[in-house]
Amino acid sequence: MAVPFLEGSIPCVEVDGEPMVILRPIAELLGLAWSPQRAKLSADQTACVTFIVTQLPGDDQARKVMAVSLETFTVWLARLQPSRVAPEARDTVIAYQREAARALREHFFGARTEPVRKPASGIALLEEMVAELRAQHERTAVLEAKVEAIEGDYRSFTALAFAKLHDYPTNRPYLAKVGRRATQIMRDRGETPHKRQDATFGQINVYPSDVLELAFEEVEQ
């Protein structure tokens, strides 16, 4: 089913009677690479995610797709930073962050009739939390960047800090793979990673941001 929104629609499906959003078309509409988004949601233990086989409009066959709950969709939107998407997609991202949750709620559950100030629950409460989630996410990202800058070049980060800054998974096996790839990229350039003393892990590698960006992209593929 398709829920009308803006000049298009939000693709949805019901799973065991619960409405869920098929996320990939929305991510691509907002100018986001799908593979990293899929990996982040799959690794997020708080996300409500399922996979179904369905045929989307414009496709010639049924395919396996990821669907997320309305609550997960709302939080996912709240975490997006418009400044980090393509300029032509920013207005669309902001419009989704402001209005998509309400459009979905009204489509599936009807327009809210109680006074706006009445205590809300479920997705209505999440809708009210969107602004605070976005602000908190941006504050955390800035803090991580400043922490990495303390030891020197503000354009260099550990793999963990870069992952937190850009919403990549932060489990150790994944970051170890990224670190190996980043080290190899630097060796191919005739360079070596800088070292930094960490109170918990001892000597750790610090990489230029462009090296980490390439390493994360290659690991996600």
C-alpha positions as CSV (number, residue, x, y, z in Angstrom):
1,M,0.0,0.0,0.0
2,A,1.1,3.6,-0.6
3,V,0.4,6.4,1.8
4,P,0.1,9.7,0.0
5,F,2.8,12.2,1.1
6,L,4.1,15.4,-0.5
7,E,4.0,14.9,-4.3
8,G,4.5,11.1,-4.0
9,S,3.8,8.4,-1.4
10,I,5.4,6.4,1.4
11,P,5.4,2.6,0.6
12,C,4.0,0.6,3.4
13,V,2.9,-2.9,4.2
14,E,1.0,-4.6,7.1
15,V,2.9,-7.4,8.9
16,D,0.7,-9.3,11.4
17,G,-1.7,-6.4,11.4
18,E,0.9,-3.8,12.1
19,P,1.7,-1.1,9.5
20,M,5.4,-0.9,8.5
21,V,7.3,1.3,6.1
22,I,9.4,-0.1,3.3
23,L,12.5,2.0,3.8
24,R,14.8,1.7,0.8
25,P,12.7,3.8,-1.6
26,I,12.5,6.6,1.0
27,A,16.3,6.5,1.7
28,E,17.1,6.7,-2.0
29,L,14.6,9.6,-2.4
30,L,16.4,11.5,0.4
31,G,19.7,11.0,-1.4
32,L,21.1,8.4,1.0
33,A,23.1,5.4,0.0
34,W,21.0,2.3,0.9
35,S,23.8,-0.1,2.0
36,P,25.0,1.9,5.0
37,Q,21.4,2.7,6.1
38,R,20.5,-1.0,5.9
39,A,23.7,-2.0,7.9
40,K,23.0,0.6,10.6
41,L,19.4,-0.5,11.2
42,S,20.3,-4.2,11.1
43,A,22.9,-3.6,13.8
44,D,20.6,-1.4,16.0
45,Q,19.1,-3.6,18.6
46,T,16.4,-1.0,19.4
47,A,15.1,-0.9,15.8
48,C,12.0,-2.9,14.9
49,V,12.9,-4.4,11.5
50,T,11.6,-7.2,9.4
51,F,12.2,-8.5,5.9
52,I,9.3,-9.4,3.5
53,V,9.0,-10.4,-0.1
54,T,6.8,-8.0,-2.1
55,Q,6.5,-6.3,-5.4
56,L,7.0,-2.5,-5.3
57,P,5.3,-0.1,-7.8
58,G,7.4,0.1,-10.9
59,D,9.2,-3.2,-10.4
60,D,8.6,-6.2,-12.6
61,Q,9.0,-8.8,-9.9
62,A,8.7,-9.5,-6.1
63,R,11.8,-8.9,-4.1
64,K,13.0,-9.2,-0.5
65,V,12.8,-5.8,1.2
66,M,13.4,-4.3,4.6
67,A,10.4,-2.9,6.5
68,V,10.5,-0.9,9.7
69,S,7.9,-0.1,12.3
70,L,6.3,3.4,12.3
71,E,8.2,4.2,15.5
72,T,11.6,3.1,14.0
73,F,10.9,5.1,10.9
74,T,10.2,8.2,13.0
75,V,13.4,7.8,15.0
76,W,15.4,7.1,11.8
77,L,14.2,10.3,10.3
78,A,15.0,12.2,13.4
79,R,18.6,11.1,13.3
80,L,19.2,12.4,9.8
81,Q,21.2,15.6,9.5
82,P,20.0,17.7,6.5
83,S,23.4,19.4,6.3
84,R,25.0,16.0,5.4
85,V,22.8,15.2,2.4
86,A,22.9,16.6,-1.1
87,P,21.7,20.2,-1.3
88,E,18.9,19.3,-3.6
89,A,17.5,16.7,-1.1
90,R,17.7,18.9,2.1
91,D,14.2,20.4,1.8
92,T,12.7,17.0,1.3
93,V,14.6,15.6,4.3
94,I,13.2,18.4,6.5
95,A,9.7,17.9,5.1
96,Y,9.8,14.2,6.0
97,Q,11.2,15.0,9.5
98,R,8.4,17.5,10.1
99,E,5.4,15.8,8.6
100,A,5.8,12.1,7.7
101,A,5.0,10.7,11.1
102,R,1.8,12.7,11.3
103,A,0.8,11.6,7.8
104,L,1.3,8.0,8.6
105,R,-0.5,8.2,11.9
106,E,-3.5,9.9,10.4
107,H,-3.6,7.4,7.5
108,F,-3.5,4.3,9.7
109,F,-5.2,5.6,12.9
110,G,-7.2,8.6,11.9
111,A,-6.7,12.3,12.6
112,R,-6.1,13.1,16.3
113,T,-9.2,14.6,17.8
114,E,-8.0,15.3,21.4
115,P,-6.4,18.6,22.3
116,V,-2.8,18.9,21.2
117,R,-1.6,19.4,24.8
118,K,-3.1,16.1,26.0
119,P,-0.4,13.6,27.0
120,A,0.4,11.5,24.0
121,S,1.6,7.9,23.7
122,G,3.2,5.7,21.1
123,I,4.0,7.3,17.7
124,A,2.4,10.6,18.8
125,L,4.9,10.8,21.6
126,L,7.8,9.9,19.3
127,E,6.6,12.7,17.0
128,E,7.0,15.2,19.8
129,M,10.5,13.8,20.6
130,V,11.8,14.3,17.1
131,A,13.2,17.8,17.6
132,E,15.0,16.8,20.8
133,L,16.4,13.6,19.3
134,R,17.8,15.6,16.4
135,A,19.4,18.1,18.7
136,Q,20.9,15.5,20.9
137,H,22.3,13.6,18.0
138,E,24.0,16.7,16.6
139,R,25.4,17.7,20.0
140,T,26.9,14.2,20.4
141,A,28.4,14.3,16.9
142,V,30.0,17.6,17.6
143,L,31.4,16.4,21.0
144,E,33.0,13.3,19.4
145,A,34.6,15.5,16.8
146,K,36.0,17.8,19.4
147,V,37.4,14.9,21.5
148,E,39.2,13.6,18.5
149,A,40.6,17.1,17.8
150,I,42.3,17.4,21.2
151,E,45.4,15.3,20.2
152,G,46.0,17.2,16.9
153,D,44.5,17.5,13.4
154,Y,40.8,18.0,13.7
155,R,40.5,16.2,10.4
156,S,41.8,12.9,11.9
157,F,39.8,10.4,13.9
158,T,39.8,6.9,15.4
159,A,37.6,4.4,13.6
160,L,35.2,4.4,16.6
161,A,34.8,8.2,16.8
162,F,34.2,8.4,13.0
163,A,31.6,5.6,13.3
164,K,29.7,7.4,16.0
165,L,30.0,10.7,14.1
166,H,28.4,9.1,11.0
167,D,26.1,6.5,12.5
168,Y,28.0,3.4,11.4
169,P,28.0,0.3,13.6
170,T,30.4,0.4,16.5
171,N,30.9,-3.3,17.4
172,R,34.6,-4.3,17.6
173,P,34.7,-6.9,14.7
174,Y,33.3,-4.4,12.3
175,L,35.6,-1.6,13.4
176,A,38.6,-3.9,13.3
177,K,37.8,-4.7,9.7
178,V,37.5,-0.9,8.9
179,G,40.8,-0.3,10.7
180,R,42.6,-2.9,8.6
181,R,41.2,-1.5,5.4
182,A,42.1,2.1,6.5
183,T,45.7,1.0,7.3
184,Q,46.0,-0.6,3.9
185,I,44.7,2.5,2.1
186,M,47.4,4.6,3.9
187,R,50.1,2.1,3.0
188,D,49.1,2.2,-0.6
189,R,49.6,6.0,-0.4
190,G,53.0,5.5,1.2
191,E,51.8,6.7,4.6
192,T,51.3,5.1,8.0
193,P,48.5,5.8,10.6
194,H,49.3,8.1,13.4
195,K,49.3,6.7,17.0
196,R,47.4,8.1,19.9
197,Q,47.4,7.1,23.6
198,D,44.0,6.0,24.9
199,A,43.3,5.4,28.6
200,T,41.4,2.2,27.9
201,F,43.0,0.7,24.8
202,G,46.5,2.0,25.0
203,Q,48.1,2.9,21.6
204,I,45.4,3.3,18.9
205,N,45.5,4.3,15.3
206,V,44.2,7.7,14.1
207,Y,43.3,8.2,10.4
208,P,42.5,11.1,8.1
209,S,38.8,11.5,7.7
210,D,39.0,10.9,3.9
211,V,40.7,7.6,4.5
212,L,38.1,6.5,7.0
213,E,35.3,7.6,4.7
214,L,36.7,5.4,1.9
215,A,37.4,2.5,4.3
216,F,33.8,2.5,5.7
217,E,32.3,2.7,2.2
218,E,34.4,-0.3,1.0
219,V,33.6,-2.4,4.1
220,E,29.8,-1.6,3.6
221,Q,29.9,-2.9,0.0
